[in-house]
């Protein structure tokens, strides 16, 4: 490498040493926020039917969830919420529960956030 080219090469590497960490830091700071994990009302439907002592809860997921893991919990009238099962993709899911419940909660286990809580109308309650 000739002397002028060596000087130019050395200058370029110094510029890279200053600019690249600044550009990387700015990219991290200015990246867009991640979307919320909320799902709209038109993306699912809930239905509950009572037969004998069992409540049959049907959840129909129309569009895919953005959450990789979605757990379904029953919200009883008294006591702690009870695990019913999980939802992984579009389709209809049916869960059975013995006891009186007032609603259903969808929970993202990975992010540890509530996705949605649905409370049944008084007419639907068992």
N, C-alpha and C positions, 0 to 999 in steps of 0.2 A: 504494500500500500504506500503510495507516495505521501509526502509530508502534508500538502494541503488537504488531501482526502482524509488523512488521519485526524487532522484538526477538526474537519467538518463532522466526521464520525463521532469524535469525542464530544462535540457540542450537541449533536442530536441526542446522544445517550443522556447527557445532563438534562436536557429539556424533557425527555421522556421520564426521567427520575423525578422531576417536579410535577409534571402535568398528569401522569397516569394515576398517582394516589389521590390527587385532588378530584380528577374526573370520576374515579371509583367512589369516593366519598359522596360527591354530589349526586351520583346516580342512586346511591342508597337512600340519601335524604329526600330526594325528589321523586322517588317511585310512587305510583298511585296507591291509594289505600285499597285493602282487600274488601270485596263486597261483603255485605252483611249476610248472615245465614238465614234470614227470614224468608218464609215462603208465603205467597199470596193466597187469598181466600179461594181463588179459582183454580188452584193447583191440587186441591184435594177435597174429599168429601168424607164426612163422618156419619155413621148410622149405628144405632144401638137397638137391639131387640132383646126382649126378655122372654125366656122360656123356663118354666119351673123355677129353680133357684139360680140358674145361670143367666148371665147377661152376655149376649153376643155382640161384640163391638167390631164393626166393619169399617176399615179405612181404605179408601180408594185414592191412590196417588196417580194423578194424571200426567204431570211432568216430572222428570227426574230431579231428585234432591241434589244440592251442591255439597251436601255432607256425605262423607264416606261411611260414617256409622250413625245410624239413627235408632235410638231405643224408644220404645213405647211404654209409658207408665199409666196405670189407672189411678185417678185421684178419688179415693173413697171419701164418703161424707165425714168419717172420723178416722184418725190414724194417719200413718205414713203412706206415701204413694207406693204402689205395688208394680213390679216389673211384669209386663205382659209379653214382650217379644221385641223383635227388631224389624226394621224396614230397610231394604237394600236397593230396590229398583221400582220402576213403574209397575202398577198392577193393583190388585185388590188383596187386602190382608184381613183375616178374621181372627179375632182373639176372644177367648172366653174368660169370664171372671165371675166368681161367686161372691155376691155382696152388692151393696148399694154404692154406686159411684156418681160423682157429679161432673167428671170430665176426664179428658185424656191429655197427657203431655208428651210431646215429641222432644227428645233430648239428644244432642250431639255429644257423644262420649269423648271423642278426640279433642275437641275444642272446649269441652266442659261448659257448654252453653245450651240454654233452652232454645229450641227452634220455634216451637209453637205450642200453645195450650188451647184446647177446645173445651168449652163448657157446654154440656147438653142443656137444652131447654127444659123447663119444669115438666112439660108434657111428655118429654122423652124419658124422664127419669123412671127407673124401675120402682 
